[in-house]
């Protein structure tokens, strides 16, 4: 049975399964990638999602390969351009990925427009169907965090500037529609509010956020925004990076080539969101697997069907490194969950509400914002005067987007705080200046 379709826009019909390509170029070679794309296309999947920073884990040597492989596949197979819906993303601010426009340091107009041109070249196409902001330019809790801390606010690029750049790309025919990713209710509504007052500004049609049995945060606030504003959810990580299959809790901890085993210690995003030592996470997964078994389903089928039953989900963005995995996902999209199944799912959710992302130190922030790990850890009282000396000498330095509450070489209320550390937050800057003067 072919994958069902969804009308994302009046002239944009997408498959309810979107093949996420972030493994192409790292876990998958060119022949393997082409085979996966062949099978997906033959099954009726016309929706491909990528990003300029892919594949993951991100590296200078591989950056852009996922887009490049898609472009090479389309040329090699002579796929008509109108048979494929291409979605990709511009990288948000990062102090680690210096090979992408020096960071990138911000999501300003120049960065957005340059990123679009580079993606078009790699994809070997004249236009991108859906262009998304991978994560916000402003401070938001993300990639493993959910609690907003107003003390972490810093200066960011105006949304007006971002929409203006995206509008110019739409007007020039380089992109057709725009979307957001890893966004909050405030961010979605702010983009919509501003777009209403900018002439010819494109309107957001999608938000791509994580949604699965272990992470239903979308339903708390963002779902209401999307419902009333006719914005569709592109639900990524429907299998919670494979955890919902149960493989990581099997004897031996799962296959050695499974993503979280293969890149253990190097895959900060996955490790920050899904802590396999979390007993609540394990208990929830076991309960969901038991539900699947009770009703004669595979754990994968239950997980995919749960995501697709959501009335606001346009497509589930899934990944696969092997053909058999892809085929199992395709079969799962035709599974129907009964009211009895959903009732049992909701009972587990009530016992273990959103165990992912797990709230422990957000390792990704270290990876994303700092070129080297800090030399010392511990509470503020455990840090000594040499930390201040290192800070003053510039051995450690702040980067836009740093989540400072987790760790600073020196506590904010201690002496000799370099004011440049706090330059993005006026309140903290004033306090730092008072301390320095005294």
One Martini backbone bead per residue (centre of mass of N, CA, C, O) as a GRO file, in nm:
protein
  438
    1UNK     BB    1   0.096   0.036   0.023
    2UNK     BB    2   0.077   0.355  -0.008
    3UNK     BB    3   0.162   0.651   0.092
    4UNK     BB    4   0.008   0.889   0.225
    5UNK     BB    5  -0.132   1.215   0.195
    6UNK     BB    6  -0.062   1.581   0.227
    7UNK     BB    7  -0.190   1.914   0.242
    8UNK     BB    8   0.024   2.172   0.304
    9UNK     BB    9  -0.062   2.316   0.037
   10UNK     BB   10  -0.233   2.396  -0.239
   11UNK     BB   11   0.069   2.312  -0.404
   12UNK     BB   12   0.147   2.091  -0.152
   13UNK     BB   13   0.217   1.750  -0.162
   14UNK     BB   14   0.270   1.515   0.105
   15UNK     BB   15   0.401   1.272   0.266
   16UNK     BB   16   0.349   1.117   0.584
   17UNK     BB   17   0.641   1.053   0.504
   18UNK     BB   18   0.970   1.164   0.602
   19UNK     BB   19   1.292   1.160   0.483
   20UNK     BB   20   1.560   1.157   0.686
   21UNK     BB   21   1.916   1.258   0.593
   22UNK     BB   22   2.143   1.262   0.839
   23UNK     BB   23   2.310   0.985   0.745
   24UNK     BB   24   2.402   1.093   0.486
   25UNK     BB   25   2.764   1.061   0.482
   26UNK     BB   26   2.814   0.862   0.738
   27UNK     BB   27   2.645   0.586   0.768
   28UNK     BB   28   2.607   0.643   0.452
   29UNK     BB   29   2.674   0.574   0.152
   30UNK     BB   30   2.609   0.624  -0.166
   31UNK     BB   31   2.477   0.350  -0.235
   32UNK     BB   32   2.301   0.339   0.021
   33UNK     BB   33   2.151   0.604  -0.024
   34UNK     BB   34   2.026   0.535  -0.297
   35UNK     BB   35   1.865   0.290  -0.197
   36UNK     BB   36   1.690   0.439   0.009
   37UNK     BB   37   1.568   0.641  -0.196
   38UNK     BB   38   1.441   0.434  -0.379
   39UNK     BB   39   1.250   0.298  -0.174
   40UNK     BB   40   1.100   0.550  -0.089
   41UNK     BB   41   0.994   0.634  -0.370
   42UNK     BB   42   0.847   0.363  -0.436
   43UNK     BB   43   0.651   0.399  -0.173
   44UNK     BB   44   0.569   0.731  -0.189
   45UNK     BB   45   0.805   0.910  -0.105
   46UNK     BB   46   0.837   1.280  -0.156
   47UNK     BB   47   0.975   1.352   0.126
   48UNK     BB   48   1.267   1.557   0.199
   49UNK     BB   49   1.503   1.593   0.470
   50UNK     BB   50   1.734   1.855   0.558
   51UNK     BB   51   2.072   2.007   0.603
   52UNK     BB   52   2.359   2.189   0.600
   53UNK     BB   53   2.494   2.019   0.854
   54UNK     BB   54   2.472   1.763   0.720
   55UNK     BB   55   2.574   1.523   0.889
   56UNK     BB   56   2.560   1.308   1.171
   57UNK     BB   57   2.792   1.403   1.318
   58UNK     BB   58   2.934   1.700   1.302
   59UNK     BB   59   3.163   1.785   1.028
   60UNK     BB   60   3.377   1.927   0.818
   61UNK     BB   61   3.412   1.679   0.612
   62UNK     BB   62   3.069   1.634   0.584
   63UNK     BB   63   2.945   1.888   0.521
   64UNK     BB   64   2.662   1.858   0.294
   65UNK     BB   65   2.620   1.557   0.197
   66UNK     BB   66   2.318   1.512   0.211
   67UNK     BB   67   2.244   1.710  -0.011
   68UNK     BB   68   2.433   1.598  -0.226
   69UNK     BB   69   2.308   1.312  -0.246
   70UNK     BB   70   2.034   1.402  -0.343
   71UNK     BB   71   2.129   1.539  -0.603
   72UNK     BB   72   2.269   1.288  -0.724
   73UNK     BB   73   2.019   1.107  -0.729
   74UNK     BB   74   1.837   1.278  -0.913
   75UNK     BB   75   2.031   1.264  -1.155
   76UNK     BB   76   2.074   0.953  -1.179
   77UNK     BB   77   1.740   0.903  -1.189
   78UNK     BB   78   1.578   1.127  -1.326
   79UNK     BB   79   1.408   1.305  -1.136
   80UNK     BB   80   1.143   1.478  -1.122
   81UNK     BB   81   1.110   1.767  -0.955
   82UNK     BB   82   0.783   1.745  -0.903
   83UNK     BB   83   0.822   1.456  -0.731
   84UNK     BB   84   0.975   1.642  -0.520
   85UNK     BB   85   1.013   1.734  -0.172
   86UNK     BB   86   1.220   1.991  -0.054
   87UNK     BB   87   1.391   2.000   0.262
   88UNK     BB   88   1.556   2.257   0.454
   89UNK     BB   89   1.832   2.411   0.655
   90UNK     BB   90   1.939   2.662   0.865
   91UNK     BB   91   2.188   2.745   1.064
   92UNK     BB   92   2.241   2.826   1.370
   93UNK     BB   93   2.391   2.940   1.623
   94UNK     BB   94   2.755   2.866   1.649
   95UNK     BB   95   3.079   2.798   1.799
   96UNK     BB   96   3.167   2.516   1.650
   97UNK     BB   97   3.073   2.554   1.337
   98UNK     BB   98   3.314   2.716   1.167
   99UNK     BB   99   3.262   2.594   0.868
  100UNK     BB  100   2.992   2.774   0.897
  101UNK     BB  101   3.039   3.086   0.858
  102UNK     BB  102   3.206   3.099   1.142
  103UNK     BB  103   2.958   2.898   1.304
  104UNK     BB  104   2.743   3.072   1.310
  105UNK     BB  105   2.679   3.385   1.459
  106UNK     BB  106   2.410   3.420   1.281
  107UNK     BB  107   2.059   3.493   1.157
  108UNK     BB  108   2.101   3.669   0.916
  109UNK     BB  109   2.058   3.765   0.599
  110UNK     BB  110   2.331   3.671   0.488
  111UNK     BB  111   2.322   3.381   0.598
  112UNK     BB  112   2.060   3.291   0.466
  113UNK     BB  113   2.130   3.350   0.165
  114UNK     BB  114   2.388   3.178   0.154
  115UNK     BB  115   2.260   2.910   0.238
  116UNK     BB  116   2.067   2.882   0.002
  117UNK     BB  117   2.277   2.878  -0.226
  118UNK     BB  118   2.435   2.629  -0.122
  119UNK     BB  119   2.199   2.426  -0.126
  120UNK     BB  120   2.133   2.444  -0.425
  121UNK     BB  121   2.402   2.329  -0.520
  122UNK     BB  122   2.394   2.054  -0.369
  123UNK     BB  123   2.095   1.979  -0.486
  124UNK     BB  124   2.064   2.052  -0.784
  125UNK     BB  125   1.872   2.320  -0.779
  126UNK     BB  126   1.639   2.598  -0.813
  127UNK     BB  127   1.461   2.486  -0.564
  128UNK     BB  128   1.289   2.511  -0.249
  129UNK     BB  129   1.006   2.413  -0.088
  130UNK     BB  130   1.132   2.399   0.222
  131UNK     BB  131   1.236   2.651   0.448
  132UNK     BB  132   1.435   2.627   0.753
  133UNK     BB  133   1.477   2.706   1.084
  134UNK     BB  134   1.650   2.513   1.290
  135UNK     BB  135   1.711   2.749   1.501
  136UNK     BB  136   1.714   2.996   1.698
  137UNK     BB  137   1.873   3.302   1.760
  138UNK     BB  138   1.761   3.304   2.018
  139UNK     BB  139   1.688   3.236   2.329
  140UNK     BB  140   1.636   2.885   2.404
  141UNK     BB  141   1.512   2.601   2.521
  142UNK     BB  142   1.706   2.315   2.406
  143UNK     BB  143   1.815   2.008   2.351
  144UNK     BB  144   1.700   1.914   2.670
  145UNK     BB  145   1.526   2.168   2.730
  146UNK     BB  146   1.237   2.361   2.901
  147UNK     BB  147   1.345   2.586   3.082
  148UNK     BB  148   1.300   2.919   3.127
  149UNK     BB  149   1.565   3.180   3.140
  150UNK     BB  150   1.580   3.523   3.154
  151UNK     BB  151   1.897   3.553   3.221
  152UNK     BB  152   1.977   3.440   2.910
  153UNK     BB  153   1.940   3.676   2.761
  154UNK     BB  154   2.007   3.801   2.424
  155UNK     BB  155   2.111   3.924   2.153
  156UNK     BB  156   1.923   3.945   1.840
  157UNK     BB  157   1.786   3.888   1.554
  158UNK     BB  158   1.553   4.013   1.377
  159UNK     BB  159   1.268   3.888   1.242
  160UNK     BB  160   1.238   4.092   1.014
  161UNK     BB  161   1.505   4.018   0.874
  162UNK     BB  162   1.442   3.721   0.821
  163UNK     BB  163   1.178   3.763   0.657
  164UNK     BB  164   1.302   3.938   0.437
  165UNK     BB  165   1.499   3.726   0.328
  166UNK     BB  166   1.287   3.506   0.269
  167UNK     BB  167   1.115   3.682   0.078
  168UNK     BB  168   1.332   3.719  -0.139
  169UNK     BB  169   1.356   3.415  -0.203
  170UNK     BB  170   1.069   3.382  -0.296
  171UNK     BB  171   1.064   3.603  -0.519
  172UNK     BB  172   1.315   3.453  -0.675
  173UNK     BB  173   1.250   3.123  -0.654
  174UNK     BB  174   1.425   2.957  -0.432
  175UNK     BB  175   1.162   2.952  -0.256
  176UNK     BB  176   0.832   2.864  -0.140
  177UNK     BB  177   0.857   2.785   0.170
  178UNK     BB  178   0.819   2.826   0.529
  179UNK     BB  179   0.992   2.729   0.839
  180UNK     BB  180   1.024   2.579   1.156
  181UNK     BB  181   1.253   2.488   1.435
  182UNK     BB  182   1.269   2.443   1.755
  183UNK     BB  183   1.007   2.578   1.871
  184UNK     BB  184   0.792   2.814   2.014
  185UNK     BB  185   0.509   2.975   2.076
  186UNK     BB  186   0.634   3.255   2.064
  187UNK     BB  187   0.785   3.226   1.794
  188UNK     BB  188   0.549   3.162   1.612
  189UNK     BB  189   0.376   3.416   1.681
  190UNK     BB  190   0.589   3.627   1.602
  191UNK     BB  191   0.613   3.556   1.306
  192UNK     BB  192   0.314   3.599   1.241
  193UNK     BB  193   0.280   3.890   1.336
  194UNK     BB  194   0.497   4.018   1.151
  195UNK     BB  195   0.394   3.910   0.874
  196UNK     BB  196   0.127   4.088   0.885
  197UNK     BB  197   0.319   4.375   0.860
  198UNK     BB  198   0.460   4.259   0.603
  199UNK     BB  199   0.493   4.301   0.292
  200UNK     BB  200   0.501   3.996   0.135
  201UNK     BB  201   0.524   3.805   0.362
  202UNK     BB  202   0.590   3.505   0.460
  203UNK     BB  203   0.431   3.215   0.580
  204UNK     BB  204   0.408   2.996   0.813
  205UNK     BB  205   0.350   2.625   0.773
  206UNK     BB  206   0.578   2.508   0.971
  207UNK     BB  207   0.681   2.276   1.238
  208UNK     BB  208   0.991   2.124   1.357
  209UNK     BB  209   0.938   1.881   1.602
  210UNK     BB  210   0.948   1.689   1.858
  211UNK     BB  211   0.758   1.363   1.838
  212UNK     BB  212   0.651   1.125   2.089
  213UNK     BB  213   0.595   0.901   2.340
  214UNK     BB  214   0.838   1.063   2.512
  215UNK     BB  215   0.748   1.346   2.347
  216UNK     BB  216   0.468   1.586   2.420
  217UNK     BB  217   0.522   1.905   2.430
  218UNK     BB  218   0.353   2.018   2.194
  219UNK     BB  219   0.070   2.001   2.356
  220UNK     BB  220   0.200   2.251   2.533
  221UNK     BB  221   0.077   2.518   2.335
  222UNK     BB  222   0.167   2.469   2.033
  223UNK     BB  223  -0.090   2.333   1.932
  224UNK     BB  224  -0.277   2.578   1.953
  225UNK     BB  225  -0.130   2.756   1.754
  226UNK     BB  226  -0.143   2.564   1.507
  227UNK     BB  227  -0.447   2.536   1.490
  228UNK     BB  228  -0.530   2.850   1.458
  229UNK     BB  229  -0.284   2.891   1.219
  230UNK     BB  230  -0.240   2.656   1.019
  231UNK     BB  231  -0.007   2.461   1.138
  232UNK     BB  232   0.224   2.216   1.073
  233UNK     BB  233   0.355   1.914   1.187
  234UNK     BB  234   0.692   1.804   1.194
  235UNK     BB  235   0.775   1.492   1.320
  236UNK     BB  236   1.050   1.430   1.488
  237UNK     BB  237   1.154   1.146   1.627
  238UNK     BB  238   0.932   0.898   1.647
  239UNK     BB  239   1.165   0.684   1.780
  240UNK     BB  240   1.370   0.813   1.965
  241UNK     BB  241   1.634   0.714   1.825
  242UNK     BB  242   1.526   0.396   1.864
  243UNK     BB  243   1.424   0.340   2.159
  244UNK     BB  244   1.125   0.227   2.095
  245UNK     BB  245   1.235  -0.061   2.004
  246UNK     BB  246   1.440  -0.165   2.255
  247UNK     BB  247   1.747  -0.216   2.178
  248UNK     BB  248   1.901  -0.067   2.425
  249UNK     BB  249   1.751  -0.294   2.637
  250UNK     BB  250   1.897  -0.521   2.541
  251UNK     BB  251   2.109  -0.752   2.499
  252UNK     BB  252   2.404  -0.555   2.477
  253UNK     BB  253   2.259  -0.273   2.381
  254UNK     BB  254   2.270  -0.345   2.096
  255UNK     BB  255   2.387  -0.257   1.816
  256UNK     BB  256   2.693  -0.128   1.719
  257UNK     BB  257   2.549   0.050   1.469
  258UNK     BB  258   2.399   0.212   1.649
  259UNK     BB  259   2.400   0.537   1.698
  260UNK     BB  260   2.444   0.541   2.026
  261UNK     BB  261   2.695   0.347   1.988
  262UNK     BB  262   2.875   0.453   1.757
  263UNK     BB  263   2.862   0.772   1.904
  264UNK     BB  264   2.973   0.748   2.173
  265UNK     BB  265   3.064   1.071   2.296
  266UNK     BB  266   2.973   1.229   2.000
  267UNK     BB  267   2.643   1.249   2.055
  268UNK     BB  268   2.507   1.501   2.214
  269UNK     BB  269   2.212   1.519   2.135
  270UNK     BB  270   2.123   1.231   2.208
  271UNK     BB  271   2.241   1.229   2.507
  272UNK     BB  272   2.068   1.475   2.609
  273UNK     BB  273   1.779   1.353   2.548
  274UNK     BB  274   1.883   1.032   2.587
  275UNK     BB  275   1.896   0.864   2.888
  276UNK     BB  276   1.963   0.529   2.934
  277UNK     BB  277   1.983   0.547   3.267
  278UNK     BB  278   1.688   0.612   3.282
  279UNK     BB  279   1.435   0.458   3.451
  280UNK     BB  280   1.186   0.599   3.332
  281UNK     BB  281   1.245   0.548   3.040
  282UNK     BB  282   1.255   0.240   3.052
  283UNK     BB  283   0.969   0.196   3.164
  284UNK     BB  284   0.817   0.325   2.930
  285UNK     BB  285   0.919   0.148   2.703
  286UNK     BB  286   0.819  -0.121   2.816
  287UNK     BB  287   0.517  -0.044   2.814
  288UNK     BB  288   0.494   0.008   2.507
  289UNK     BB  289   0.582  -0.273   2.419
  290UNK     BB  290   0.350  -0.423   2.562
  291UNK     BB  291   0.127  -0.299   2.394
  292UNK     BB  292   0.217  -0.402   2.122
  293UNK     BB  293   0.201  -0.704   2.192
  294UNK     BB  294  -0.097  -0.719   2.274
  295UNK     BB  295  -0.178  -0.607   1.958
  296UNK     BB  296   0.031  -0.721   1.739
  297UNK     BB  297   0.279  -0.521   1.744
  298UNK     BB  298   0.525  -0.328   1.678
  299UNK     BB  299   0.694  -0.080   1.823
  300UNK     BB  300   0.713   0.088   1.565
  301UNK     BB  301   0.413   0.093   1.485
  302UNK     BB  302   0.314   0.236   1.736
  303UNK     BB  303   0.487   0.494   1.713
  304UNK     BB  304   0.399   0.590   1.430
  305UNK     BB  305   0.089   0.583   1.468
  306UNK     BB  306   0.079   0.789   1.695
  307UNK     BB  307   0.181   1.033   1.533
  308UNK     BB  308  -0.028   1.015   1.284
  309UNK     BB  309  -0.295   1.064   1.465
  310UNK     BB  310  -0.234   1.346   1.475
  311UNK     BB  311  -0.408   1.629   1.360
  312UNK     BB  312  -0.123   1.815   1.316
  313UNK     BB  313   0.015   1.599   1.148
  314UNK     BB  314   0.168   1.571   0.837
  315UNK     BB  315   0.464   1.448   0.918
  316UNK     BB  316   0.707   1.194   0.959
  317UNK     BB  317   1.042   1.226   1.061
  318UNK     BB  318   1.260   0.983   0.943
  319UNK     BB  319   1.505   0.729   1.000
  320UNK     BB  320   1.745   0.530   0.792
  321UNK     BB  321   2.010   0.275   0.730
  322UNK     BB  322   1.801   0.053   0.638
  323UNK     BB  323   1.580  -0.102   0.442
  324UNK     BB  324   1.411  -0.259   0.658
  325UNK     BB  325   1.342  -0.007   0.820
  326UNK     BB  326   1.190   0.150   0.604
  327UNK     BB  327   0.971  -0.065   0.546
  328UNK     BB  328   0.850  -0.068   0.833
  329UNK     BB  329   0.756   0.225   0.830
  330UNK     BB  330   0.567   0.205   0.588
  331UNK     BB  331   0.378  -0.006   0.719
  332UNK     BB  332   0.302   0.172   0.975
  333UNK     BB  333   0.129   0.400   0.826
  334UNK     BB  334  -0.128   0.172   0.816
  335UNK     BB  335  -0.182   0.188   1.110
  336UNK     BB  336  -0.449   0.137   1.346
  337UNK     BB  337  -0.569   0.299   1.626
  338UNK     BB  338  -0.740   0.232   1.888
  339UNK     BB  339  -0.901   0.334   2.169
  340UNK     BB  340  -0.762   0.124   2.348
  341UNK     BB  341  -0.471   0.192   2.276
  342UNK     BB  342  -0.475   0.497   2.351
  343UNK     BB  343  -0.551   0.456   2.645
  344UNK     BB  344  -0.289   0.302   2.723
  345UNK     BB  345  -0.093   0.517   2.638
  346UNK     BB  346  -0.205   0.740   2.834
  347UNK     BB  347  -0.137   0.586   3.094
  348UNK     BB  348   0.167   0.594   3.058
  349UNK     BB  349   0.192   0.900   3.033
  350UNK     BB  350   0.085   0.954   3.323
  351UNK     BB  351   0.326   0.806   3.462
  352UNK     BB  352   0.536   0.913   3.209
  353UNK     BB  353   0.590   1.230   3.151
  354UNK     BB  354   0.813   1.316   2.942
  355UNK     BB  355   1.121   1.168   2.963
  356UNK     BB  356   1.163   1.334   2.697
  357UNK     BB  357   1.368   1.522   2.783
  358UNK     BB  358   1.632   1.494   2.991
  359UNK     BB  359   1.721   1.651   3.312
  360UNK     BB  360   2.031   1.725   3.230
  361UNK     BB  361   2.308   1.814   3.137
  362UNK     BB  362   2.363   2.007   2.848
  363UNK     BB  363   2.588   1.890   2.634
  364UNK     BB  364   2.532   2.048   2.374
  365UNK     BB  365   2.618   2.329   2.466
  366UNK     BB  366   2.913   2.266   2.473
  367UNK     BB  367   2.939   2.179   2.176
  368UNK     BB  368   2.806   2.444   2.043
  369UNK     BB  369   2.972   2.692   2.216
  370UNK     BB  370   3.247   2.530   2.262
  371UNK     BB  371   3.576   2.447   2.173
  372UNK     BB  372   3.621   2.373   2.480
  373UNK     BB  373   3.646   2.230   2.768
  374UNK     BB  374   3.633   2.271   3.078
  375UNK     BB  375   3.865   2.233   3.346
  376UNK     BB  376   3.618   2.271   3.545
  377UNK     BB  377   3.407   2.157   3.804
  378UNK     BB  378   3.124   2.255   3.979
  379UNK     BB  379   3.066   2.461   4.206
  380UNK     BB  380   3.123   2.784   4.285
  381UNK     BB  381   3.281   2.713   4.557
  382UNK     BB  382   3.499   2.521   4.392
  383UNK     BB  383   3.608   2.762   4.261
  384UNK     BB  384   3.896   2.929   4.185
  385UNK     BB  385   4.115   3.185   4.114
  386UNK     BB  386   4.222   3.061   3.843
  387UNK     BB  387   3.960   3.099   3.689
  388UNK     BB  388   3.971   3.408   3.674
  389UNK     BB  389   4.237   3.420   3.525
  390UNK     BB  390   4.142   3.270   3.273
  391UNK     BB  391   3.916   3.463   3.203
  392UNK     BB  392   4.087   3.725   3.182
  393UNK     BB  393   4.279   3.591   2.950
  394UNK     BB  394   4.068   3.424   2.750
  395UNK     BB  395   4.041   3.108   2.779
  396UNK     BB  396   3.755   3.199   2.833
  397UNK     BB  397   3.445   3.242   2.642
  398UNK     BB  398   3.179   3.397   2.513
  399UNK     BB  399   2.880   3.290   2.344
  400UNK     BB  400   2.625   3.294   2.165
  401UNK     BB  401   2.391   3.106   2.366
  402UNK     BB  402   2.486   3.065   2.639
  403UNK     BB  403   2.424   2.855   2.921
  404UNK     BB  404   2.517   2.992   3.219
  405UNK     BB  405   2.378   2.825   3.457
  406UNK     BB  406   2.558   2.564   3.453
  407UNK     BB  407   2.849   2.713   3.376
  408UNK     BB  408   3.106   2.887   3.548
  409UNK     BB  409   3.415   2.983   3.654
  410UNK     BB  410   3.221   3.199   3.796
  411UNK     BB  411   3.026   3.346   3.992
  412UNK     BB  412   2.805   3.613   3.964
  413UNK     BB  413   2.869   3.708   4.285
  414UNK     BB  414   3.156   3.746   4.233
  415UNK     BB  415   3.460   3.850   4.170
  416UNK     BB  416   3.592   3.955   3.872
  417UNK     BB  417   3.383   4.000   3.643
  418UNK     BB  418   3.369   3.997   3.321
  419UNK     BB  419   3.162   4.203   3.145
  420UNK     BB  420   3.174   4.056   2.864
  421UNK     BB  421   3.008   3.807   2.951
  422UNK     BB  422   2.736   4.018   2.997
  423UNK     BB  423   2.666   4.196   2.735
  424UNK     BB  424   2.364   4.073   2.671
  425UNK     BB  425   2.288   4.161   2.985
  426UNK     BB  426   2.203   4.439   3.148
  427UNK     BB  427   2.161   4.351   3.444
  428UNK     BB  428   2.430   4.191   3.472
  429UNK     BB  429   2.617   4.420   3.388
  430UNK     BB  430   2.557   4.613   3.619
  431UNK     BB  431   2.645   4.420   3.845
  432UNK     BB  432   2.936   4.386   3.745
  433UNK     BB  433   3.016   4.687   3.766
  434UNK     BB  434   2.971   4.717   4.068
  435UNK     BB  435   3.176   4.502   4.156
  436UNK     BB  436   3.427   4.628   4.022
  437UNK     BB  437   3.417   4.905   4.172
  438UNK     BB  438   3.425   4.772   4.468
   0.00000   0.00000   0.00000
